[in-house]
Amino acid sequence: MGLFSRKSNDTPANPQMAELGREYAIAKRHNDRKTAGRIARQLGTSDVSDSDRASFQQGRDAYDAIPPIKPTRRKGR
């Protein structure tokens, strides 16, 4: 492992919460209000610890770090 290595050990404490955060970020990107609302209600009703909330945020940030794909231009119409 070198000085400028990109590898880091950022594994979330709770992988299930990280996956839920990733699903939430996907729903937000695709304007799926039904799924985003369901996940937000699920987080609001359950008793979530700080480490679980941090795992959820890590999952969101991991998906948000991926840039969206821009559609190609449709020239030959």
N, CA, C and O atoms as a CHARMM CRD file, in Angstrom:
* protein
*
  308
    1    1 MET  N      0.84100  -1.16500   0.00000 PROA 1      0.00000
    2    1 MET  CA     0.00000   0.00000   0.00000 PROA 1      0.00000
    3    1 MET  C      0.89200   1.23500   0.00000 PROA 1      0.00000
    4    1 MET  O      1.70500   1.43400   0.90200 PROA 1      0.00000
    5    2 GLY  N      0.72600   2.04800  -1.01300 PROA 2      0.00000
    6    2 GLY  CA     1.58400   3.20800  -1.16400 PROA 2      0.00000
    7    2 GLY  C      1.06100   4.42600  -0.42700 PROA 2      0.00000
    8    2 GLY  O      0.04300   4.37800   0.26300 PROA 2      0.00000
    9    3 LEU  N      1.77100   5.48800  -0.59300 PROA 3      0.00000
   10    3 LEU  CA     1.42800   6.73700   0.06600 PROA 3      0.00000
   11    3 LEU  C      0.13600   7.33700  -0.49200 PROA 3      0.00000
   12    3 LEU  O     -0.66200   7.90800   0.25100 PROA 3      0.00000
   13    4 PHE  N     -0.06200   7.20300  -1.79900 PROA 4      0.00000
   14    4 PHE  CA    -1.23800   7.78800  -2.42900 PROA 4      0.00000
   15    4 PHE  C     -2.24900   6.71900  -2.85200 PROA 4      0.00000
   16    4 PHE  O     -2.88800   6.84500  -3.89700 PROA 4      0.00000
   17    5 SER  N     -2.38700   5.70900  -2.07200 PROA 5      0.00000
   18    5 SER  CA    -3.30200   4.62000  -2.40900 PROA 5      0.00000
   19    5 SER  C     -4.74500   5.09000  -2.27600 PROA 5      0.00000
   20    5 SER  O     -5.08600   5.80900  -1.33700 PROA 5      0.00000
   21    6 ARG  N     -5.58700   4.68300  -3.21400 PROA 6      0.00000
   22    6 ARG  CA    -6.99800   5.06100  -3.18600 PROA 6      0.00000
   23    6 ARG  C     -7.82300   4.10800  -2.33600 PROA 6      0.00000
   24    6 ARG  O     -8.96000   4.41600  -1.98000 PROA 6      0.00000
   25    7 LYS  N     -7.26600   2.97600  -2.01500 PROA 7      0.00000
   26    7 LYS  CA    -8.00700   2.01300  -1.22200 PROA 7      0.00000
   27    7 LYS  C     -8.14100   2.51600   0.20500 PROA 7      0.00000
   28    7 LYS  O     -7.18900   3.01900   0.80200 PROA 7      0.00000
   29    8 SER  N     -9.33700   2.36900   0.72900 PROA 8      0.00000
   30    8 SER  CA    -9.54400   2.73000   2.12300 PROA 8      0.00000
   31    8 SER  C    -10.52700   1.73700   2.71900 PROA 8      0.00000
   32    8 SER  O    -11.29100   1.09600   1.99700 PROA 8      0.00000
   33    9 ASN  N    -10.50500   1.61800   3.98600 PROA 9      0.00000
   34    9 ASN  CA   -11.38100   0.67500   4.67200 PROA 9      0.00000
   35    9 ASN  C    -12.57100   1.44200   5.22600 PROA 9      0.00000
   36    9 ASN  O    -12.64700   1.70200   6.42700 PROA 9      0.00000
   37   10 ASP  N    -13.49700   1.80200   4.34700 PROA 10     0.00000
   38   10 ASP  CA   -14.67900   2.54800   4.75400 PROA 10     0.00000
   39   10 ASP  C    -15.90400   1.65100   4.76300 PROA 10     0.00000
   40   10 ASP  O    -16.96900   2.03200   4.27700 PROA 10     0.00000
   41   11 THR  N    -15.74800   0.46400   5.31600 PROA 11     0.00000
   42   11 THR  CA   -16.89600  -0.42500   5.37500 PROA 11     0.00000
   43   11 THR  C    -17.86700   0.08300   6.42500 PROA 11     0.00000
   44   11 THR  O    -17.45400   0.44200   7.52800 PROA 11     0.00000
   45   12 PRO  N    -19.16100   0.11900   6.09600 PROA 12     0.00000
   46   12 PRO  CA   -20.14500   0.61100   7.05100 PROA 12     0.00000
   47   12 PRO  C    -20.33400  -0.35800   8.21200 PROA 12     0.00000
   48   12 PRO  O    -20.11500  -1.56100   8.07400 PROA 12     0.00000
   49   13 ALA  N    -20.74000   0.17700   9.34400 PROA 13     0.00000
   50   13 ALA  CA   -20.95900  -0.65500  10.52500 PROA 13     0.00000
   51   13 ALA  C    -22.14300  -1.58400  10.31700 PROA 13     0.00000
   52   13 ALA  O    -22.12400  -2.72100  10.79000 PROA 13     0.00000
   53   14 ASN  N    -23.17300  -1.12200   9.62000 PROA 14     0.00000
   54   14 ASN  CA   -24.36400  -1.91700   9.36300 PROA 14     0.00000
   55   14 ASN  C    -24.61000  -1.96400   7.85400 PROA 14     0.00000
   56   14 ASN  O    -25.12500  -0.99700   7.29100 PROA 14     0.00000
   57   15 PRO  N    -24.25400  -3.07000   7.18600 PROA 15     0.00000
   58   15 PRO  CA   -24.41100  -3.13500   5.73200 PROA 15     0.00000
   59   15 PRO  C    -25.86500  -3.02500   5.27500 PROA 15     0.00000
   60   15 PRO  O    -26.12500  -2.53400   4.17600 PROA 15     0.00000
   61   16 GLN  N    -26.81400  -3.46900   6.09300 PROA 16     0.00000
   62   16 GLN  CA   -28.22600  -3.36200   5.71700 PROA 16     0.00000
   63   16 GLN  C    -28.66800  -1.90900   5.64500 PROA 16     0.00000
   64   16 GLN  O    -29.43000  -1.53400   4.75400 PROA 16     0.00000
   65   17 MET  N    -28.20000  -1.10100   6.56500 PROA 17     0.00000
   66   17 MET  CA   -28.54700   0.32400   6.54200 PROA 17     0.00000
   67   17 MET  C    -27.85100   1.01800   5.37900 PROA 17     0.00000
   68   17 MET  O    -28.40600   1.94700   4.79200 PROA 17     0.00000
   69   18 ALA  N    -26.64600   0.58000   5.04100 PROA 18     0.00000
   70   18 ALA  CA   -25.93700   1.15800   3.89300 PROA 18     0.00000
   71   18 ALA  C    -26.69400   0.85000   2.61000 PROA 18     0.00000
   72   18 ALA  O    -26.80500   1.70600   1.73300 PROA 18     0.00000
   73   19 GLU  N    -27.21400  -0.36800   2.49500 PROA 19     0.00000
   74   19 GLU  CA   -27.98500  -0.74500   1.31200 PROA 19     0.00000
   75   19 GLU  C    -29.29600   0.04200   1.25200 PROA 19     0.00000
   76   19 GLU  O    -29.74400   0.42300   0.17100 PROA 19     0.00000
   77   20 LEU  N    -29.90300   0.28400   2.40300 PROA 20     0.00000
   78   20 LEU  CA   -31.12500   1.09100   2.45100 PROA 20     0.00000
   79   20 LEU  C    -30.82300   2.53200   2.02500 PROA 20     0.00000
   80   20 LEU  O    -31.62700   3.15200   1.32800 PROA 20     0.00000
   81   21 GLY  N    -29.68600   3.05800   2.43300 PROA 21     0.00000
   82   21 GLY  CA   -29.27400   4.39300   2.00400 PROA 21     0.00000
   83   21 GLY  C    -29.01600   4.45900   0.51800 PROA 21     0.00000
   84   21 GLY  O    -29.31600   5.46500  -0.12600 PROA 21     0.00000
   85   22 ARG  N    -28.46100   3.39700  -0.03100 PROA 22     0.00000
   86   22 ARG  CA   -28.22100   3.33000  -1.47700 PROA 22     0.00000
   87   22 ARG  C    -29.54200   3.29400  -2.23500 PROA 22     0.00000
   88   22 ARG  O    -29.69500   3.96500  -3.25500 PROA 22     0.00000
   89   23 GLU  N    -30.49500   2.51200  -1.73900 PROA 23     0.00000
   90   23 GLU  CA   -31.82500   2.46100  -2.37000 PROA 23     0.00000
   91   23 GLU  C    -32.50400   3.82500  -2.31100 PROA 23     0.00000
   92   23 GLU  O    -33.18500   4.22500  -3.25500 PROA 23     0.00000
   93   24 TYR  N    -32.31600   4.54200  -1.19200 PROA 24     0.00000
   94   24 TYR  CA   -32.90000   5.86600  -1.04200 PROA 24     0.00000
   95   24 TYR  C    -32.29800   6.84000  -2.06200 PROA 24     0.00000
   96   24 TYR  O    -33.01500   7.63300  -2.67200 PROA 24     0.00000
   97   25 ALA  N    -30.97500   6.76900  -2.23800 PROA 25     0.00000
   98   25 ALA  CA   -30.30700   7.65200  -3.19700 PROA 25     0.00000
   99   25 ALA  C    -30.74800   7.33900  -4.62900 PROA 25     0.00000
  100   25 ALA  O    -30.90000   8.24900  -5.44400 PROA 25     0.00000
  101   26 ILE  N    -30.95100   6.06700  -4.93200 PROA 26     0.00000
  102   26 ILE  CA   -31.43400   5.68200  -6.26300 PROA 26     0.00000
  103   26 ILE  C    -32.83200   6.23400  -6.48400 PROA 26     0.00000
  104   26 ILE  O    -33.13400   6.76800  -7.55100 PROA 26     0.00000
  105   27 ALA  N    -33.68700   6.10500  -5.47200 PROA 27     0.00000
  106   27 ALA  CA   -35.05600   6.60800  -5.59400 PROA 27     0.00000
  107   27 ALA  C    -35.07000   8.12200  -5.77200 PROA 27     0.00000
  108   27 ALA  O    -35.86300   8.64000  -6.55800 PROA 27     0.00000
  109   28 LYS  N    -34.21600   8.82900  -5.06200 PROA 28     0.00000
  110   28 LYS  CA   -34.15200  10.28600  -5.19700 PROA 28     0.00000
  111   28 LYS  C    -33.66200  10.68800  -6.58200 PROA 28     0.00000
  112   28 LYS  O    -34.18100  11.63900  -7.16700 PROA 28     0.00000
  113   29 ARG  N    -32.66800   9.97500  -7.11800 PROA 29     0.00000
  114   29 ARG  CA   -32.12200  10.31600  -8.42800 PROA 29     0.00000
  115   29 ARG  C    -33.14600  10.09000  -9.53600 PROA 29     0.00000
  116   29 ARG  O    -33.19200  10.83500 -10.51400 PROA 29     0.00000
  117   30 HSD  N    -33.96200   9.05400  -9.37100 PROA 30     0.00000
  118   30 HSD  CA   -34.94600   8.71700 -10.39900 PROA 30     0.00000
  119   30 HSD  C    -36.33000   9.29200 -10.11000 PROA 30     0.00000
  120   30 HSD  O    -37.31100   8.90900 -10.74900 PROA 30     0.00000
  121   31 ASN  N    -36.40800  10.20600  -9.15400 PROA 31     0.00000
  122   31 ASN  CA   -37.66000  10.87700  -8.78800 PROA 31     0.00000
  123   31 ASN  C    -38.76600   9.89600  -8.42000 PROA 31     0.00000
  124   31 ASN  O    -39.92400  10.08400  -8.79300 PROA 31     0.00000
  125   32 ASP  N    -38.40800   8.86400  -7.69500 PROA 32     0.00000
  126   32 ASP  CA   -39.37500   7.88300  -7.21300 PROA 32     0.00000
  127   32 ASP  C    -39.79900   8.28500  -5.80300 PROA 32     0.00000
  128   32 ASP  O    -39.23000   7.82400  -4.81400 PROA 32     0.00000
  129   33 ARG  N    -40.80000   9.14800  -5.72900 PROA 33     0.00000
  130   33 ARG  CA   -41.22600   9.69200  -4.44200 PROA 33     0.00000
  131   33 ARG  C    -41.85900   8.63400  -3.53600 PROA 33     0.00000
  132   33 ARG  O    -41.76600   8.72100  -2.31200 PROA 33     0.00000
  133   34 LYS  N    -42.49600   7.64800  -4.13900 PROA 34     0.00000
  134   34 LYS  CA   -43.14800   6.60000  -3.35800 PROA 34     0.00000
  135   34 LYS  C    -42.11900   5.80000  -2.55600 PROA 34     0.00000
  136   34 LYS  O    -42.29300   5.58500  -1.35700 PROA 34     0.00000
  137   35 THR  N    -41.05000   5.36200  -3.22000 PROA 35     0.00000
  138   35 THR  CA   -40.01100   4.58600  -2.54900 PROA 35     0.00000
  139   35 THR  C    -39.23000   5.44100  -1.55800 PROA 35     0.00000
  140   35 THR  O    -38.91400   4.99000  -0.45700 PROA 35     0.00000
  141   36 ALA  N    -38.91900   6.67600  -1.94800 PROA 36     0.00000
  142   36 ALA  CA   -38.17600   7.56600  -1.04200 PROA 36     0.00000
  143   36 ALA  C    -39.00000   7.84500   0.21200 PROA 36     0.00000
  144   36 ALA  O    -38.45900   7.87100   1.31700 PROA 36     0.00000
  145   37 GLY  N    -40.28300   8.05100   0.04900 PROA 37     0.00000
  146   37 GLY  CA   -41.15600   8.28800   1.20100 PROA 37     0.00000
  147   37 GLY  C    -41.26800   7.07100   2.09400 PROA 37     0.00000
  148   37 GLY  O    -41.29000   7.19200   3.31800 PROA 37     0.00000
  149   38 ARG  N    -41.34000   5.88400   1.47900 PROA 38     0.00000
  150   38 ARG  CA   -41.42300   4.65500   2.25500 PROA 38     0.00000
  151   38 ARG  C    -40.16800   4.46000   3.10200 PROA 38     0.00000
  152   38 ARG  O    -40.25300   4.08700   4.27200 PROA 38     0.00000
  153   39 ILE  N    -39.01000   4.71300   2.50900 PROA 39     0.00000
  154   39 ILE  CA   -37.75100   4.55100   3.24500 PROA 39     0.00000
  155   39 ILE  C    -37.63800   5.60200   4.34500 PROA 39     0.00000
  156   39 ILE  O    -37.18300   5.30000   5.44800 PROA 39     0.00000
  157   40 ALA  N    -38.05000   6.83300   4.05000 PROA 40     0.00000
  158   40 ALA  CA   -37.99200   7.89300   5.06800 PROA 40     0.00000
  159   40 ALA  C    -38.92300   7.56600   6.23600 PROA 40     0.00000
  160   40 ALA  O    -38.56300   7.78600   7.39200 PROA 40     0.00000
  161   41 ARG  N    -40.11100   7.04600   5.94600 PROA 41     0.00000
  162   41 ARG  CA   -41.03000   6.65800   7.02000 PROA 41     0.00000
  163   41 ARG  C    -40.45000   5.50800   7.82600 PROA 41     0.00000
  164   41 ARG  O    -40.58900   5.46700   9.04800 PROA 41     0.00000
  165   42 GLN  N    -39.80200   4.57700   7.14600 PROA 42     0.00000
  166   42 GLN  CA   -39.19900   3.43700   7.82100 PROA 42     0.00000
  167   42 GLN  C    -38.10400   3.89500   8.78400 PROA 42     0.00000
  168   42 GLN  O    -37.97000   3.34800   9.87800 PROA 42     0.00000
  169   43 LEU  N    -37.33400   4.88300   8.38400 PROA 43     0.00000
  170   43 LEU  CA   -36.29300   5.41400   9.26900 PROA 43     0.00000
  171   43 LEU  C    -36.89600   6.21800  10.41600 PROA 43     0.00000
  172   43 LEU  O    -36.39100   6.18100  11.53900 PROA 43     0.00000
  173   44 GLY  N    -37.97900   6.94500  10.13100 PROA 44     0.00000
  174   44 GLY  CA   -38.59700   7.77700  11.15800 PROA 44     0.00000
  175   44 GLY  C    -39.29100   6.98000  12.23400 PROA 44     0.00000
  176   44 GLY  O    -39.28400   7.38000  13.39900 PROA 44     0.00000
  177   45 THR  N    -39.89900   5.84800  11.87000 PROA 45     0.00000
  178   45 THR  CA   -40.64000   5.06300  12.85400 PROA 45     0.00000
  179   45 THR  C    -39.74300   4.16800  13.69100 PROA 45     0.00000
  180   45 THR  O    -40.05000   3.89600  14.85200 PROA 45     0.00000
  181   46 SER  N    -38.63900   3.70700  13.11800 PROA 46     0.00000
  182   46 SER  CA   -37.75300   2.81500  13.87100 PROA 46     0.00000
  183   46 SER  C    -36.76700   3.62500  14.69900 PROA 46     0.00000
  184   46 SER  O    -36.46900   4.78000  14.39400 PROA 46     0.00000
  185   47 ASP  N    -36.27500   2.99900  15.73900 PROA 47     0.00000
  186   47 ASP  CA   -35.28600   3.63400  16.60400 PROA 47     0.00000
  187   47 ASP  C    -33.90700   3.37800  16.00800 PROA 47     0.00000
  188   47 ASP  O    -33.38200   2.26900  16.10200 PROA 47     0.00000
  189   48 VAL  N    -33.32000   4.40800  15.39200 PROA 48     0.00000
  190   48 VAL  CA   -32.06100   4.26600  14.66300 PROA 48     0.00000
  191   48 VAL  C    -30.93100   4.87200  15.48500 PROA 48     0.00000
  192   48 VAL  O    -31.01900   6.00600  15.95500 PROA 48     0.00000
  193   49 SER  N    -29.86900   4.09000  15.64600 PROA 49     0.00000
  194   49 SER  CA   -28.71200   4.58700  16.40200 PROA 49     0.00000
  195   49 SER  C    -27.84600   5.47200  15.50600 PROA 49     0.00000
  196   49 SER  O    -28.06100   5.55700  14.29800 PROA 49     0.00000
  197   50 ASP  N    -26.87300   6.11900  16.11800 PROA 50     0.00000
  198   50 ASP  CA   -25.98100   7.00400  15.36600 PROA 50     0.00000
  199   50 ASP  C    -25.12300   6.23100  14.37300 PROA 50     0.00000
  200   50 ASP  O    -24.85900   6.72000  13.27500 PROA 50     0.00000
  201   51 SER  N    -24.68200   5.02600  14.74600 PROA 51     0.00000
  202   51 SER  CA   -23.85800   4.23700  13.82400 PROA 51     0.00000
  203   51 SER  C    -24.68800   3.76300  12.63900 PROA 51     0.00000
  204   51 SER  O    -24.18100   3.69600  11.51900 PROA 51     0.00000
  205   52 ASP  N    -25.97000   3.42900  12.87100 PROA 52     0.00000
  206   52 ASP  CA   -26.84400   3.03700  11.76100 PROA 52     0.00000
  207   52 ASP  C    -27.11300   4.21200  10.83800 PROA 52     0.00000
  208   52 ASP  O    -27.15000   4.05300   9.61800 PROA 52     0.00000
  209   53 ARG  N    -27.29900   5.37600  11.41000 PROA 53     0.00000
  210   53 ARG  CA   -27.53700   6.57200  10.60000 PROA 53     0.00000
  211   53 ARG  C    -26.29000   6.92100   9.77800 PROA 53     0.00000
  212   53 ARG  O    -26.39800   7.36900   8.63600 PROA 53     0.00000
  213   54 ALA  N    -25.12100   6.71300  10.36200 PROA 54     0.00000
  214   54 ALA  CA   -23.87300   6.95100   9.62600 PROA 54     0.00000
  215   54 ALA  C    -23.72300   5.93600   8.49100 PROA 54     0.00000
  216   54 ALA  O    -23.25200   6.28700   7.41000 PROA 54     0.00000
  217   55 SER  N    -24.11500   4.69300   8.72200 PROA 55     0.00000
  218   55 SER  CA   -24.07100   3.67700   7.66700 PROA 55     0.00000
  219   55 SER  C    -25.03400   4.03200   6.54300 PROA 55     0.00000
  220   55 SER  O    -24.70800   3.85300   5.36900 PROA 55     0.00000
  221   56 PHE  N    -26.21600   4.53300   6.88900 PROA 56     0.00000
  222   56 PHE  CA   -27.20200   4.95900   5.89600 PROA 56     0.00000
  223   56 PHE  C    -26.61500   6.08500   5.04100 PROA 56     0.00000
  224   56 PHE  O    -26.75000   6.07800   3.81700 PROA 56     0.00000
  225   57 GLN  N    -25.96900   7.04300   5.69000 PROA 57     0.00000
  226   57 GLN  CA   -25.35800   8.16400   4.97300 PROA 57     0.00000
  227   57 GLN  C    -24.21300   7.70000   4.08400 PROA 57     0.00000
  228   57 GLN  O    -24.03100   8.22700   2.98700 PROA 57     0.00000
  229   58 GLN  N    -23.44700   6.73000   4.54100 PROA 58     0.00000
  230   58 GLN  CA   -22.36400   6.18300   3.71100 PROA 58     0.00000
  231   58 GLN  C    -22.92100   5.53600   2.45400 PROA 58     0.00000
  232   58 GLN  O    -22.34500   5.67600   1.37500 PROA 58     0.00000
  233   59 GLY  N    -24.03900   4.82800   2.58600 PROA 59     0.00000
  234   59 GLY  CA   -24.67000   4.21400   1.42800 PROA 59     0.00000
  235   59 GLY  C    -25.17100   5.24800   0.44400 PROA 59     0.00000
  236   59 GLY  O    -25.02900   5.08100  -0.76700 PROA 59     0.00000
  237   60 ARG  N    -25.76500   6.33200   0.96700 PROA 60     0.00000
  238   60 ARG  CA   -26.22400   7.43300   0.09900 PROA 60     0.00000
  239   60 ARG  C    -25.05500   8.07800  -0.61700 PROA 60     0.00000
  240   60 ARG  O    -25.10700   8.30800  -1.82600 PROA 60     0.00000
  241   61 ASP  N    -24.00700   8.36800   0.12500 PROA 61     0.00000
  242   61 ASP  CA   -22.84800   9.04000  -0.45600 PROA 61     0.00000
  243   61 ASP  C    -22.14400   8.16900  -1.49200 PROA 61     0.00000
  244   61 ASP  O    -21.62500   8.67500  -2.48700 PROA 61     0.00000
  245   62 ALA  N    -22.12800   6.86100  -1.25500 PROA 62     0.00000
  246   62 ALA  CA   -21.48100   5.95200  -2.20500 PROA 62     0.00000
  247   62 ALA  C    -22.19900   5.97900  -3.54700 PROA 62     0.00000
  248   62 ALA  O    -21.55000   5.94000  -4.59300 PROA 62     0.00000
  249   63 TYR  N    -23.53400   6.04300  -3.53500 PROA 63     0.00000
  250   63 TYR  CA   -24.26000   6.09100  -4.79900 PROA 63     0.00000
  251   63 TYR  C    -24.20200   7.48600  -5.41000 PROA 63     0.00000
  252   63 TYR  O    -24.11800   7.62300  -6.63100 PROA 63     0.00000
  253   64 ASP  N    -24.24500   8.51600  -4.57900 PROA 64     0.00000
  254   64 ASP  CA   -24.19300   9.88600  -5.09300 PROA 64     0.00000
  255   64 ASP  C    -22.84500  10.22100  -5.71300 PROA 64     0.00000
  256   64 ASP  O    -22.74800  11.13700  -6.52900 PROA 64     0.00000
  257   65 ALA  N    -21.79600   9.48100  -5.32900 PROA 65     0.00000
  258   65 ALA  CA   -20.47300   9.73000  -5.88700 PROA 65     0.00000
  259   65 ALA  C    -20.38100   9.27200  -7.34100 PROA 65     0.00000
  260   65 ALA  O    -19.50500   9.72000  -8.08000 PROA 65     0.00000
  261   66 ILE  N    -21.28600   8.38100  -7.75100 PROA 66     0.00000
  262   66 ILE  CA   -21.30300   7.90900  -9.13700 PROA 66     0.00000
  263   66 ILE  C    -22.00500   8.96000  -9.98600 PROA 66     0.00000
  264   66 ILE  O    -23.16700   9.27200  -9.72300 PROA 66     0.00000
  265   67 PRO  N    -21.34300   9.51300 -10.99100 PROA 67     0.00000
  266   67 PRO  CA   -21.99200  10.54300 -11.80300 PROA 67     0.00000
  267   67 PRO  C    -23.10200   9.94600 -12.66400 PROA 67     0.00000
  268   67 PRO  O    -22.98600   8.81000 -13.12300 PROA 67     0.00000
  269   68 PRO  N    -24.18100  10.70700 -12.88700 PROA 68     0.00000
  270   68 PRO  CA   -25.25600  10.18300 -13.73500 PROA 68     0.00000
  271   68 PRO  C    -24.80900  10.09900 -15.19000 PROA 68     0.00000
  272   68 PRO  O    -23.95500  10.86400 -15.63900 PROA 68     0.00000
  273   69 ILE  N    -25.39600   9.16800 -15.90800 PROA 69     0.00000
  274   69 ILE  CA   -25.07900   8.98100 -17.31800 PROA 69     0.00000
  275   69 ILE  C    -25.95400   9.91500 -18.13400 PROA 69     0.00000
  276   69 ILE  O    -27.17800   9.90600 -18.00500 PROA 69     0.00000
  277   70 LYS  N    -25.32200  10.71700 -18.96800 PROA 70     0.00000
  278   70 LYS  CA   -26.07700  11.62100 -19.82200 PROA 70     0.00000
  279   70 LYS  C    -26.50100  10.87000 -21.07500 PROA 70     0.00000
  280   70 LYS  O    -25.68900  10.16400 -21.67200 PROA 70     0.00000
  281   71 PRO  N    -27.75100  11.00900 -21.48100 PROA 71     0.00000
  282   71 PRO  CA   -28.18600  10.30200 -22.68700 PROA 71     0.00000
  283   71 PRO  C    -27.49600  10.85800 -23.93200 PROA 71     0.00000
  284   71 PRO  O    -27.12600  12.03100 -23.98700 PROA 71     0.00000
  285   72 THR  N    -27.33500   9.99400 -24.92000 PROA 72     0.00000
  286   72 THR  CA   -26.68700  10.43200 -26.15900 PROA 72     0.00000
  287   72 THR  C    -27.65300  11.29500 -26.96000 PROA 72     0.00000
  288   72 THR  O    -28.87100  11.20400 -26.80300 PROA 72     0.00000
  289   73 ARG  N    -27.09600  12.12000 -27.80700 PROA 73     0.00000
  290   73 ARG  CA   -27.92500  12.98700 -28.64800 PROA 73     0.00000
  291   73 ARG  C    -28.56600  12.16600 -29.74400 PROA 73     0.00000
  292   73 ARG  O    -27.95100  11.24900 -30.28800 PROA 73     0.00000
  293   74 ARG  N    -29.78300  12.49400 -30.06000 PROA 74     0.00000
  294   74 ARG  CA   -30.50700  11.78900 -31.10400 PROA 74     0.00000
  295   74 ARG  C    -30.51700  12.66700 -32.35500 PROA 74     0.00000
  296   74 ARG  O    -31.40000  13.50200 -32.54700 PROA 74     0.00000
  297   75 LYS  N    -29.50700  12.44900 -33.19700 PROA 75     0.00000
  298   75 LYS  CA   -29.32500  13.30400 -34.37600 PROA 75     0.00000
  299   75 LYS  C    -30.24100  12.92700 -35.53000 PROA 75     0.00000
  300   75 LYS  O    -30.87000  13.80400 -36.12200 PROA 75     0.00000
  301   76 GLY  N    -30.33000  11.67600 -35.85700 PROA 76     0.00000
  302   76 GLY  CA   -30.96000  11.26400 -37.10600 PROA 76     0.00000
  303   76 GLY  C    -32.46400  11.10000 -37.05500 PROA 76     0.00000
  304   76 GLY  O    -32.98800  10.09600 -37.53800 PROA 76     0.00000
  305   77 ARG  N    -33.14700  12.02900 -36.50200 PROA 77     0.00000
  306   77 ARG  CA   -34.61400  11.91500 -36.44600 PROA 77     0.00000
  307   77 ARG  C    -35.23700  12.22200 -37.75300 PROA 77     0.00000
  308   77 ARG  O    -36.46000  12.17300 -37.88100 PROA 77     0.00000
